[in-house]
Amino acid sequence: DKEGGRGSRGMHGRRMLTGLSIVASLIALDPRPSQAFISRDTPMIQPSLLGVTQSRHFETSLLSSPEQDGEEERITPETVAELVEVSFLNACLQLSSGYVDVLKLFIVACKSGYDLDLSLESLHQLVLDCPVNSAGRDLMKEEIDLRREWMVVVYTLLNEFLDARVEVGEVGCDEISTTRVETVVQSMLSIQKQLSQEEEASGGKLNAMSKLTSLTVDQVLEMSSDLSQLQSECDNIQKAFLMNDIRVAVQTFKVLEEERICTEGSAVSSNAVPRPSIPGT
């Protein structure tokens, strides 16, 4: 049974993550890093994911009513940092089971910081200073680097795709990281442009954004010679970073498209607390 198989991997993940870093666990639990990652129609916030206690504020801020006592709840930089901190860990754990729901929440949280005009370095420092500790331990350097790299991917894509420009600062933690992020971002933008041209040529029969946001990692690699070449030069850890950077990029486009659909024809404050989509509504 397919679903049962995923559950078995999830239990294995609970045991492994007590002694392995997030990065190592992603490699160990995802032997085929380029296989499609999917979204499932289940509540996006679980009471606990893989034995990690979540911040109660994280759950209530995402799932509570947008209005309390007739006033819209406002998000603060500190709240954004907490959302990033908690959603990152749970996104990694959910990715190891093949799902991207919480990764999308991580992206929404980063975009909330972007919408507040927080520079990436400011948001990153707020996350480092956040009193919430989802892992129950200090993150290893490679885990902090992975989280920052995902944030860079989101911010850089938003800068390229939207009119606003928010300071990103240093793109990568080192030359390898910088090359990886720049290649992912530029390749995704090239693919987006290519699909837009195909949509125009088809007379609108092809929906470029729908196609873009449904791409698997394998399909992205097939469409980008630069990414395919970069993948061939990566060791296992670098490949894990690259594969997940691509997933972050694809899901960033997905978040932007879902936001456009949800807000089309309505005025929605960009300072409102981000909330997950609810299946069936």
Backbone as a ProteinNet text record, in pm:
[ID]
protein_1_A
[PRIMARY]
DKEGGRGSRGMHGRRMLTGLSIVASLIALDPRPSQAFISRDTPMIQPSLLGVTQSRHFETSLLSSPEQDGEEERITPETVAELVEVSFLNACLQLSSGYVDVLKLFIVACKSGYDLDLSLESLHQLVLDCPVNSAGRDLMKEEIDLRREWMVVVYTLLNEFLDARVEVGEVGCDEISTTRVETVVQSMLSIQKQLSQEEEASGGKLNAMSKLTSLTVDQVLEMSSDLSQLQSECDNIQKAFLMNDIRVAVQTFKVLEEERICTEGSAVSSNAVPRPSIPGT
[TERTIARY]
85.2	0	88.1	65.6	151.4	150.7	29.9	21.8	86	66.9	128.7	279.4	331.1	475.4	529.6	457.5	501.6	500.7	399.8	392.7	509.6	551.4	665.2	792.4	807.7	924.5	920.1	800	788.3	832.6	793.6	835.9	987.7	1043.8	1189.1	1253.8	1189.5	1241.3	1245.5	1144.2	1142	1266.1	1304.1	1419.5	1548.8	1557.4	1681.5	1711.5	1609.2	1632.2	1677.1	1670	1721	1873.1	1933.9	2078.8	2146.3	2069	2125.7	2086.2	2167.8	2131.3	2017.3	1950.2	1840.5	1890.5	2006	2058.5	2085.8	2152.9	2183.1	2056.2	1955.4	1829.1	1757.2	1763.5	1702	1767.1	1898	1968.7	1931	1930.7	1904.5	1761.4	1668.2	1527.1	1477.7	1558.1	1515.9	1619.7	1621.4	1723	1713.3	1594.9	1577.4	1541	1642.2	1613.9	1543.6	1534.6	1470	1327.9	1276	1139.8	1040.9	919.9	820.5	782.1	771.5	718.7	579.5	485.4	345.9	288	170.7	97.5	-25.8	-63.1	-179	-285.6	-410.2	-520.4	-547	-458.6	-474.2	-447.2	-489.3	-458.7	-309.3	-273.6	-134.9	-51	-114.5	-39.4	-84.1	7.8	-20.8	15.2	-47.1	-9.4	139.8	197.5	340.7	386	499.5	555.3	685.2	690.2	807.9	860.4	768.2	807.6	860.7	850.2	899.7	783.9	793.7	687.4	686.3	569.7	558.8	525	556.9	518.1	366.6	302.7	157.6	120.9	208.8	180.4	179.4	268.7	273.9	141.5	87.7	-38.2	-152.3	-165	-280.7	-272.2	-149.8	-138.2	-174.8	-151.3	-183.7	-327.9	-386.2	-517	-630.1	-597.6	-702.1	-770.3	-881.2	-955.1	-871.2	-879.1	-799.3	-843.6	-957.7	-1005.9	-1031	-989.2	-1013.5	-1065.5	-1186.6	-1251.9	-1268	-1292	-1319.7	-1197.7	-1075.5	-954.5	-870.6	-813.5	-729.1	-597.7	-559.3	-434.5	-317.9	-220	-104.3	15.4	94.6	214.1	332.3	422	540.9	664	777.4	899.9	932.9	907.7	936.7	846.8	719.5	628.6	671.6	713.5	763.3	882.1	973.5	1092.2	1051.7	950.9	904.6	843	766.4	706.5	814.5	918.6	1028.9	1099.1	1125.9	1198	1124	995.5	918.3	888.3	851.8	813.9	933.7	1053.8	1171.4	1193.2	1198.1	1222.6	1114.5	989.9	880.2	873.1	917.1	922.4	1024.3	1139.6	1241.9	1189.7	1122.2	1072	962.2	879	771.6	827.7	930.6	994.9	1048.5	1097.7	1152.5	1044.6	917.2	805.5	741.9	791.7	745.1	638.4	620.7	515.7	573	500.4	552.9	463.4	359.7	265.2	334.1	417.1	480.6	592.6	653.1	749.5	681.9	558.8	485.1	461.7	438.6	422.8	553.8	666.4	797	812.7	773.7	784	691.7	569.4	474.9	533.7	598.1	658.8	770.2	856.4	964.1	907	801.7	740.2	677.9	629	574.6	684.5	804.2	917.8	954.1	949.6	976.3	875.2	747.6	642.6	655.9	723	748.9	876.5	937.3	1062.5	1178	1171.9	1283.9	1393.3	1514.3	1624	1642.5	1702	1720.8	1809.1	1913.9	2003	1930.1	1840.6	1763.5	1672.9	1604.5	1516	1595.9	1708.6	1793.2	1840	1878	1923.2	1808.3	1688.9	1572.1	1542.3	1559.8	1537.3	1641.9	1767.1	1873.4	1846.8	1789.3	1762.3	1627.9	1549.1	1414.9	1422.1	1343.1	1346.7	1288.9	1210.3	1153.6	1262.9	1267.3	1366.3	1294.1	1250.8	1170	1245	1375.4	1453.7	1484.8	1470.4	1504.8	1655.1	1729.4	1876	1921.9	2048.8	2104.2	2121.8	2083.2	2101.6	2249.7	2286.9	2423.3	2443.8	2570.5	2601.1	2539.8	2547.6	2493.9	2342.3	2275.5	2130.6	2094.7	2172.2	2151.4	2179.2	2284.5	2317.7	2206.3	2148.5	2039.5	1918.7	1884.6	1770.3	1794.1	1912	1941.2	1938.2	1988.2	1988.8	1846.7	1755.5	1615.3	1558.7	1593	1545.6	1598.9	1724.9	1785	1713.4	1682.2	1611.3	1477.5	1403.4	1272.4	1287.8	1376.1	1394.3	1442.8	1538.8	1593.7	1488.9	1410.1	1303.3	1199.3	1164.6	1066.1	1118.8	1246.3	1305.6	1300.9	1322.6	1324.9	1184.5	1089.1	954.7	859.7	883.5	796.1	863.8	786.6	839.4	928.8	894.4	968.3	1107.9	1199.4	1335.2	1370.4	1397.4	1435.7	1578.3	1658	1799.9	1819.9	1902.4	1933.7	2070.6	2163.8	2298.5	2376	2464.2	2542.2	2447.8	2460.4	2368.7	2392.5	2516.5	2546.1	2642.6	2654.8	2748.5	2891.8	2904.9	3035.8	3016.9	3125	3118	3027.5	3032.8	2950.4	2802.5	2768.4	2629.6	2580.4	2664.3	2628	2599	2686.5	2667.2	2538.7	2514	2394.9	2267.4	2259.3	2138.9	2118.5	2223.9	2211.3	2169	2221.5	2185.8	2040.6	1996	1856.6	1762	1788.4	1699.4	1694.5	1809.8	1812.5	1752.7	1775.6	1719.2	1567.4	1515.7	1370.8	1306.7	1372.6	1318.9	1321.8	1426.1	1433.8	1323.1	1296.9	1189.2	1054.3	1036.3	911.4	890.9	998.3	990.4	959.5	1023.4	1000.7	855.1	801.2	662.5	564.8	598.7	513.4	509.2	623.5	628.9	546.1	551	472.1	322.8	287.6	146.6	97.3	180.2	143	129.2	223	219.6	98.4	51	-63.2	-196.7	-189.6	-313.5	-386.7	-312.4	-372.4	-416	-395.1	-435.3	-346.3	-220.3	-127.4	-124.7	-143.1	-133	9.6	89.1	230.6	253.8	180.5	202.7	158.9	48.4	3.3	107.1	163.4	267.7	391	431.4	551.7	540.5	426.9	410.3	383.6	367	346.1	469.6	577.5	699.4	761.7	810.3	889.2	1035	1115.2	1257.4	1320.4	1282.6	1334	1302.5	1180.4	1139.4	1215.8	1239.4	1318.3	1459	1518.2	1653.2	1656.6	1551.8	1544	1532.9	1468.2	1446	1561.6	1653.6	1765.2	1897.8	1971.6	2103.7	2200.7	2184.2	2272.6	2254.7	2129	2103.2	2147	2123.2	2163.6	2314.9	2386.5	2532.6	2580.1	2516.7	2554.3	2530.8	2418.7	2388.2	2495.6	2545.1	2644.9	2777.5	2798.3	2923.7	2912.1	2793.5	2769.2	2802.3	2851.8	2858	2719.8	2703.3	2570.1	2507.9	2586.5	2532.3	2496.7	2585.7	2556.8	2435.4	2418.9	2303.6	2175	2179.9	2061.7	2022.6	2122.4	2095.9	2033	2090.3	2041.9	1899.3	1871.6	1737.5	1632.7	1667	1569.7	1560.7	1668.1	1659.2	1560.5	1565.4	1471.7	1329.5	1307.2	1172.7	1124.3	1214.3	1177.5	1138.7	1214.3	1186.6	1050.9	1024.8	896.5	780.9	796.3	687.8	671.4	778	764.5	672.6	691.7	599.9	457.9	446.5	315	247.2	321.2	266.2	220.8	301.5	264.7	137	123.9	5.1	-118.5	-104.5	-217.4	-259.4	-160.1	-191.1	-265.5	-222.2	-289.4	-434.5	-457.4	-593.1	-680.7	-623	-700.8	-733.4	-641.2	-659.9	-717	-733.3	-784.7	-923.2	-934.8	-1063.5	-1093.6	-997.9	-1020.8	-896.8	-914.9	-802.8	-762.4	-641.6	-592.3	-465.2	-458.9	-341.6	-223.8	-108.3	11.2	66.6	15.1	63	-18.3	-122.4	-202.4	-125.3	-155.2	-86.5	-113.8	-8.8	-29.5	-106.6	-196.4	-279.8	-279.1	-275.6	-273.5	-405.7	-399.2	-522.2	-594.4	-726.9	-806.5	-874.7	-838	-895.9	-1047.9	-1113.8	-1258	-1327.8	-1248.7	-1310.1	-1269
-120	0	124	214.5	332.7	420.7	450.7	537.3	472.7	341	269.6	274.5	266.9	274.9	406.9	516.7	649	655.6	594.9	596.8	524.3	412.8	337.6	420.7	495.5	582.7	692.8	740.3	845.3	798.3	673.3	617.5	601.1	556.7	544.6	680.5	783.9	919.2	966	928.4	968.2	917.7	792.8	735.2	798.7	819.6	870.2	1012.7	1095.4	1237.4	1267.2	1166	1188.5	1189	1131.2	1123.3	1178.3	1222	1273.5	1417.6	1489.2	1625.4	1621.8	1734.6	1745.9	1713.9	1766.7	1744.9	1597.4	1532.9	1390.6	1307.7	1347.4	1274	1287.7	1406.6	1425.1	1335.2	1320.1	1232.6	1087.4	1046.3	907.1	865.5	956.1	922.6	944.8	1008.6	1036.3	979.4	845.6	784.5	827	875.4	925.4	1073.4	1159.9	1300.8	1377.1	1320.5	1394.6	1347.2	1252.6	1207.1	1317.9	1309.5	1414.7	1421.8	1542.4	1564.2	1621.8	1571.8	1607.4	1673.6	1732.8	1793.9	1709.7	1693	1611.8	1698.4	1659.1	1736.3	1693.4	1732.8	1706.5	1836.2	1846	1968.3	1997.4	2123.3	2155.8	2165.3	2179.6	2183.1	2066.3	1979.2	1864.1	1898.6	1831.9	1857.7	1836.9	1740.8	1717.8	1643.4	1682.5	1614.3	1546.7	1415.3	1335.3	1359.9	1370.2	1379	1512.9	1614.9	1748.4	1832.6	1887.1	1970.7	2104.3	2143.2	2269.6	2383.8	2503	2622.6	2639.8	2655.7	2675.1	2803.6	2904.3	3031.3	3011	2922.1	2893.5	2834.8	2739	2676.3	2777.9	2852.1	2940.6	3059.6	3110	3227.1	3193.7	3068	3029.1	2985.3	2931.1	2869.8	2947.4	3049.8	3126.1	3220.8	3279.3	3373.5	3496.6	3556.1	3675.1	3797.8	3790.6	3904.9	3866.4	3947.7	3929.4	4061.9	4054.4	4174.6	4279.6	4231.4	4323.5	4387.2	4349.6	4408.6	4301.8	4338.5	4245.1	4224.5	4099.3	4066.8	4105.9	4173.7	4219.7	4130.6	4108.7	4027.3	4118.9	4074.5	4150	4076.6	4146.3	4077.6	3958.6	3970.7	3861.4	3741.2	3768.6	3659.9	3590.1	3668.2	3610.7	3519.1	3566.3	3486.1	3354.4	3359	3236.5	3141.2	3194.9	3111	3045	3120.4	3065.1	2955	2982.5	2886.9	2753.6	2759.2	2637.5	2565.8	2641.3	2577.8	2515.2	2570.2	2511.5	2368.1	2346.5	2212.3	2116.2	2156.9	2068.3	2047.6	2147.2	2130.2	2022.9	2024.9	1923.3	1784.1	1773.4	1643.2	1594.3	1685.7	1646.5	1612	1682.8	1650.7	1508.2	1463.1	1328.1	1222.4	1261.4	1170.8	1196	1294.7	1318.6	1423.8	1512.8	1614	1754.3	1853.1	1989.4	2091.7	2046.6	2141.1	2242	2192.5	2282.9	2362.5	2308.6	2387.8	2513	2499.7	2615.5	2716.3	2668.6	2760.4	2833.2	2762.7	2826.4	2939.8	2913.8	3014.2	3131.8	3103.3	3209.8	3295.2	3231.4	3306	3396.4	3343	3424.8	3541.3	3514.8	3620.8	3727.6	3688	3785.9	3880.9	3826	3911.7	4002.7	3947.4	4025.4	4139.3	4108.9	4210.6	4319	4285.6	4386	4465.4	4441	4505.9	4472.9	4354.6	4309.1	4257.9	4309.9	4254.5	4109.3	4031	3889.5	3873.5	3954.9	3943.8	3979.1	4078	4113.8	3999	3939	3827	3707.5	3681.9	3569.5	3586.7	3708.6	3733.6	3717.4	3763.3	3746	3598.3	3517.7	3373.1	3313.2	3355.9	3306.5	3344.1	3463	3512.1	3464.9	3394.5	3352.6	3261.3	3289.6	3206.3	3066.6	3047.4	2915.4	2823.7	2701.3	2603.6	2474.6	2463.4	2349.1	2217.5	2222.2	2099	2047.5	2133.2	2092.4	2087.1	2143.7	2150.5	2262.1	2301.2	2398.7	2333.3	2404	2350.7	2348.5	2248.1	2239.9	2347.1	2378.8	2482.4	2449.3	2322.3	2285.9	2303.8	2287.5	2306.3	2454.4	2537.4	2682.3	2731.4	2676.5	2714.8	2674.8	2556.1	2509.8	2602.1	2637.4	2727.1	2862.5	2917	3046.7	3036.6	2926.6	2910.9	2908.2	2839.7	2839.9	2981.4	3056.1	3193.7	3278.5	3256.5	3330.8	3299.1	3170.8	3130.8	3204.4	3206.8	3273	3422.1	3488.1	3633.2	3670.2	3594	3626.8	3608.3	3502	3481.1	3592.1	3631.6	3738.9	3869.7	3898.4	4020.1	4018.2	3900.3	3889.3	3889.1	3833.8	3812.6	3928	3998.2	4108.7	4242.8	4348.4	4481.9	4531.1	4492.7	4540.6	4479.3	4549.7	4499.1	4508.9	4394.2	4389.3	4336.9	4398.1	4363.8	4218.1	4148.8	4008.9	3996.1	4080.6	4070.9	3960.9	3894.9	3784.6	3671.8	3627.3	3524.7	3391.8	3349.2	3219.3	3228	3116	3111.5	3094.1	3043.8	3025.5	3027.2	3008	3014.6	2905.7	2786.7	2675.5	2706.5	2756.5	2791.3	2903.2	3003.6	3116.3	3069.6	2985.9	2932.5	2851.6	2771.2	2685.8	2769.4	2867.5	2950.4	3029.6	3092.9	3173.3	3087.6	2963.9	2875.1	2831.9	2799.3	2758.7	2872.8	2991.5	3105.5	3141.7	3156.4	3195	3086.8	2961.3	2851.3	2847.5	2869	2869.1	2985.4	3100	3215	3189.8	3121.1	3086.4	2989.5	2892.3	2796.2	2867.3	2961	3037.2	3117.9	3178.2	3255.2	3164.6	3048.3	2952.3	2905.9	2874.8	2829.2	2941	3064.9	3178.6	3195.8	3174.8	3183.5	3071.5	2952.4	2839.9	2866	2930.7	2964.9	3062.3	3162.2	3260.6	3194.5	3103.2	3035.8	2942.9	2891.5	2799.9	2873.1	3006.1	3083.6	3073.5	3044	3035.2	2895.8	2797.3	2660.4	2602.2	2644.9	2602.9	2708.5	2667.5	2758	2749	2851.9	2848.4	2833.3	2909.7	2904.3	2769.9	2715.7	2584.4	2477.5	2486	2391.1	2407.3	2532.4	2560.5	2505.7	2528.7	2491	2342.1	2269.3	2124.9	2046	2115.9	2048.8	1968	1848.9	1770.3	1813.5	1771.8	1804	1743.4	1620.6	1557.3	1641	1691.4	1770.7	1902.2	1963.8	2087.6	2061.4	1950.6	1915.7	1890	1827.9	1802.2	1931.8	2033.1	2158.7	2256.7	2228.3	2320.2	2246.9	2275.3	2213.3	2260.4	2385.9	2438.2	2361.7	2336.7	2262.6	2116.9	2059.7	1921.5	1906.9	2003.2	2001.6	2018.9	2111.5	2135.5	2010.8	1942.8	1820.8	1714.7	1703.1	1600.7	1626.4	1751.1	1787.8	1785.1	1752.9	1760.3	1629.6	1641.4	1524.2	1505.6	1405.1	1372.9	1487	1552.7	1661.6	1780.9	1816.4	1927.3	1896.4	1769.4	1730.1	1745.3	1709.1	1724.9	1871.4	1959.7	2103.7	2149.5	2103.7	2146.2	2099.9	1972.3	1919.2	1995.6	2026.4	2095.3	2243.7	2303.4	2441.2	2448.9	2348.3	2344.2	2330.8	2245.8	2231.1	2362.5	2431	2559.9	2658.4	2660.5	2753.4	2723.5	2596.6	2559.1	2594.6	2564.7	2592.9	2742.9	2821.1	2966.8	3019	2969.8	3005.5	2959.1	2841.4	2788.3	2879.5	2923.9	3014	3144.6	3200	3325	3307.9	3194.9	3170.5	3150.4	3077	3056.9	3188.6	3271.3	3402.7	3488.3	3483.7	3561.8	3518.4	3388.1	3335.6	3375	3364.2	3392.9	3540.7	3626.5	3770.3	3841.2	3769.9	3831.9	3891.5	4019.5	4085.6	4129.4	4109.3	4152.5	4222	4316.4	4389.8	4319	4263.2	4190	4257	4285.4	4350.5	4254.7	4301	4217.8	4199	4274.5	4259.8	4161	4105.6	4009.8	3882.5	3812.1	3687.9	3586.5	3521.9	3424.8	3304	3251.4	3137.8	3034.9	2904.8	2800.4	2789.6	2740.1	2714.3	2597.1	2599.8	2493.2	2416.5	2287.8	2209.7	2209.6	2224.6	2217.6	2350.1	2460	2590.9	2683.2
0	0	0	-94.5	-109.8	14	66.2	182.2	303.7	315.7	426.8	419.3	295.7	278.6	326.7	299.1	344.3	496.5	556.9	702	764	700.5	749.2	743.5	632.1	620.4	724.6	756	856.5	993.6	1031.6	1159.9	1162	1048.6	1039.4	1057.1	1002	1014.6	1158.7	1238.8	1379.5	1451.1	1420.5	1487.5	1438.4	1305.9	1248.8	1290.6	1300.9	1324.6	1466.7	1555.6	1689.8	1691.2	1587.8	1588	1464.7	1366.6	1242.5	1220.2	1145.3	1108.7	1008.7	992.1	896.5	756	719.4	585.2	561.1	657.2	641.5	633.8	708.7	708.2	575.6	515.2	384.4	280.9	289.7	196	221.2	348.8	383	353.6	375.1	358.5	217.5	133.9	-3.1	-99.3	-117.3	-201.9	-347	-391.1	-526.9	-517.6	-497.4	-468.2	-578.5	-699.3	-806.6	-833.8	-750.8	-773.1	-737.9	-790.2	-768.1	-622.1	-570.9	-436.6	-451.9	-374.2	-393.7	-269.9	-289.3	-179.3	-153.1	-28.9	5	70.7	53.1	108.2	252.3	340.6	483.2	556.5	686.4	761	755	726	700.2	826.3	941.5	1066.3	1152.2	1184.6	1268.1	1412.7	1513.4	1652.1	1674.4	1604.5	1614.4	1490.3	1435.8	1319.4	1359.6	1339.7	1370.3	1511.2	1606.2	1745.2	1788.5	1705.4	1741.2	1790.6	1909	1963.7	1892.9	1842	1770.7	1865.7	1817.8	1890.6	1883.9	1998.5	2000	1927.1	1937.3	1868.9	1717.8	1671.1	1527.7	1481.4	1556.9	1518.7	1521	1629.3	1642.4	1548.7	1522.2	1435.7	1292.3	1252.1	1115.8	1099.3	1204.6	1190.6	1256.4	1333.9	1400.8	1304.7	1350	1266	1240.3	1119.4	1089.8	1168.3	1230.5	1305.9	1450.8	1541.5	1683.4	1737.6	1795.3	1847	1737.3	1615.4	1505.5	1444.3	1490.7	1436.9	1367.7	1254.6	1182.4	1256.2	1270.2	1337	1247.7	1305	1229.5	1258.7	1155.8	1174.1	1203	1289.4	1325.7	1274.3	1265.5	1222.9	1312.5	1441.6	1534.4	1507.5	1473.7	1440.4	1312.8	1213.9	1089.1	1117.6	1201.4	1235.2	1300.5	1388.3	1453.7	1352.3	1258.3	1154.4	1069.6	1036	957.8	1036.7	1164.4	1248.1	1257.9	1286.8	1308.5	1176.9	1074.6	948	877.8	898.2	833.4	879	1007.5	1058.8	1011.1	1026.1	988.6	837.5	759.6	614.1	577.7	643.4	617.7	651.3	764.4	806.5	713.7	666.4	575.2	437.3	393.9	266.6	266.9	381.7	389.7	369.1	382	355.9	220.1	147	11.4	-4.8	93.5	85.7	101.3	49.7	44.5	114.5	185.6	246.6	338.1	430.4	526.5	460.3	355.2	278.9	224.5	179.3	129.4	241.6	362.9	477	505.8	491.1	508.7	407.1	282.8	177.4	206.5	250.6	287.5	398.8	496.8	607.3	555.9	468	410.4	330.1	254	174.4	265.4	381.8	476.2	522.3	546.6	580.4	465.5	343.8	223	209.4	234.2	222.5	328.8	439.9	543.7	514.2	397.5	357.9	451.8	512	593.8	501	516.1	437.4	477.9	389.5	421.8	544.3	554.1	669.9	799.5	794.5	914.1	956.1	858.3	889.2	939.3	875	917.2	1060.9	1097.1	1234.1	1332.7	1294.5	1381.5	1403.1	1300.4	1313.6	1407.2	1392.1	1480.5	1625.8	1646.2	1782.1	1836.8	1754.4	1795.3	1917.6	2021.5	2142.8	2123.4	2018	1990.5	1937.6	1988.6	1943.6	1908.4	1782.2	1740	1748.6	1723.8	1722.1	1862	1962.1	2097.2	2119.2	2027.2	2035.4	1943.1	1955.9	1862.9	1726.7	1620.1	1485.6	1449.4	1372	1322.3	1215.2	1188	1089	953.4	910.1	779	774.6	888.9	894.7	886	955.5	947.9	806.2	744	606.4	510	530.9	446.1	458.6	582.2	605	538.8	554.8	494.2	341.5	288.1	142.7	88.6	157	114.4	118.3	223.4	233.8	118.3	81.6	-29	-159.5	-182.4	-303.6	-313.3	-202.8	-201.5	-227.6	-153	-167	-308	-360.9	-492.2	-601.5	-592	-689.7	-681.9	-560.1	-543.6	-602.5	-580.3	-637.3	-789.6	-847.3	-993.9	-1052.3	-978.4	-1031.6	-1001.8	-890.5	-850.5	-878.1	-869.5	-894.2	-780.3	-657.3	-540.3	-535.8	-471.6	-453.9	-307	-244.7	-104.4	-96.5	-10	-1.1	38	-40.9	-12.7	53	15.1	70.6	1.3	76.1	19.9	-20.6	-145.6	-195.9	-127.9	-118.1	-59.3	56.6	129	241.3	191.1	67.9	6.1	-145.1	-219.1	-365	-423.4	-365.3	-414	-395	-277.3	-247.6	-337.9	-357.9	-443.6	-586	-639.8	-775.2	-783.7	-681.6	-680.2	-681.6	-592.7	-583.4	-711.9	-762.4	-884.5	-1003.2	-1011	-1121.4	-1111.7	-990.3	-970.9	-1007.8	-956.2	-980.5	-1128.6	-1191.1	-1332.3	-1421.6	-1386.9	-1465.7	-1453.3	-1333.6	-1315.2	-1388.8	-1389.2	-1462.2	-1613	-1660.1	-1802.6	-1840.9	-1753.3	-1778.1	-1778.4	-1685.4	-1679	-1807	-1857.7	-1982.2	-2100.5	-2102.9	-2210.9	-2213.5	-2095.5	-2087.6	-2123.3	-2088.9	-2125.9	-2277	-2341.5	-2486.9	-2550.3	-2489.7	-2540.4	-2521.3	-2409.7	-2386.2	-2493	-2522.7	-2623.7	-2760.6	-2791.6	-2921.1	-2934.1	-2820.2	-2821.6	-2824.5	-2818.5	-2815.6	-2684	-2578.5	-2445.1	-2405.2	-2494.7	-2460.1	-2350.4	-2348.8	-2244.2	-2134.8	-2010.6	-1896.9	-1843.3	-1871	-1836.4	-1686.6	-1604.7	-1461.2	-1403.2	-1454.7	-1408.9	-1441.1	-1560.4	-1600.8	-1514.9	-1491.6	-1414.3	-1272.7	-1208.6	-1067.8	-1048.3	-1158.7	-1147.2	-1189.6	-1222.2	-1265.3	-1151.9	-1184.3	-1089.8	-1102	-1006.6	-1012.1	-1137.8	-1171.9	-1294	-1417	-1424.5	-1540.5	-1547.9	-1432.1	-1428.9	-1480.9	-1436.6	-1482.1	-1632.5	-1685.3	-1828.7	-1909	-1850.2	-1920.6	-1905.4	-1814.4	-1790.1	-1800.4	-1905	-1921.7	-1813.8	-1768.4	-1663.7	-1532.5	-1494.7	-1371.8	-1385.2	-1501	-1523.2	-1513.4	-1570.1	-1563.2	-1419.4	-1347.3	-1207.5	-1123.3	-1146.7	-1071.6	-1092.2	-1215.1	-1245.8	-1174.4	-1130.2	-1064.1	-912.2	-860	-715.6	-644.2	-519.2	-433.1	-370.5	-284.8	-231.5	-152.4	-69	12.3	-76	-169	-260.3	-346.7	-386.5	-466.3	-385.7	-256.2	-170.7	-160.6	-144.4	-140.4	-272.5	-385.1	-516.2	-540.7	-514.5	-538.1	-457.8	-333.7	-249.1	-280.3	-329.7	-379.5	-496	-583.6	-696.7	-645.4	-546	-489.2	-428	-357.5	-298.6	-408.1	-517.6	-627.2	-691	-721	-782.4	-689.6	-561	-466.7	-441	-461.4	-450.3	-559.9	-682	-790.5	-758	-696.2	-658.5	-557.3	-457.4	-355.5	-419.1	-509.8	-576.8	-658.9	-726.6	-807.6	-719.4	-610.6	-519.6	-455.4	-422.7	-365.7	-466.4	-592.8	-697.4	-713	-713.1	-728.8	-610.4	-489.5	-368	-353.4	-399.4	-378.1	-500	-609	-730.9	-707.2	-733.6	-717.8	-575.9	-482.3	-344.4	-292.3	-203.9	-145.4	-18.6	-18.1	97.6	146.5	273.1	329.9	329.8	281.2	280.2	420.5	519.9	656.8	738.4	677.5	750.5	774.2	883.8	914.3	803.6	747.3	640	688	606.9	645.1	534.6	571.8	468.8	397.4	272.3	200.2	265.3	265.2	327.1	216	195.4	88.3	94.3	-20.3	-26.7	-8.9	12.2	30.2	-81.8
[MASK]
+++++++++++++++++++++++++++++++++++++++++++++++++++++++++++++++++++++++++++++++++++++++++++++++++++++++++++++++++++++++++++++++++++++++++++++++++++++++++++++++++++++++++++++++++++++++++++++++++++++++++++++++++++++++++++++++++++++++++++++++++++++++++++++++++++++++++++++++++++++++++

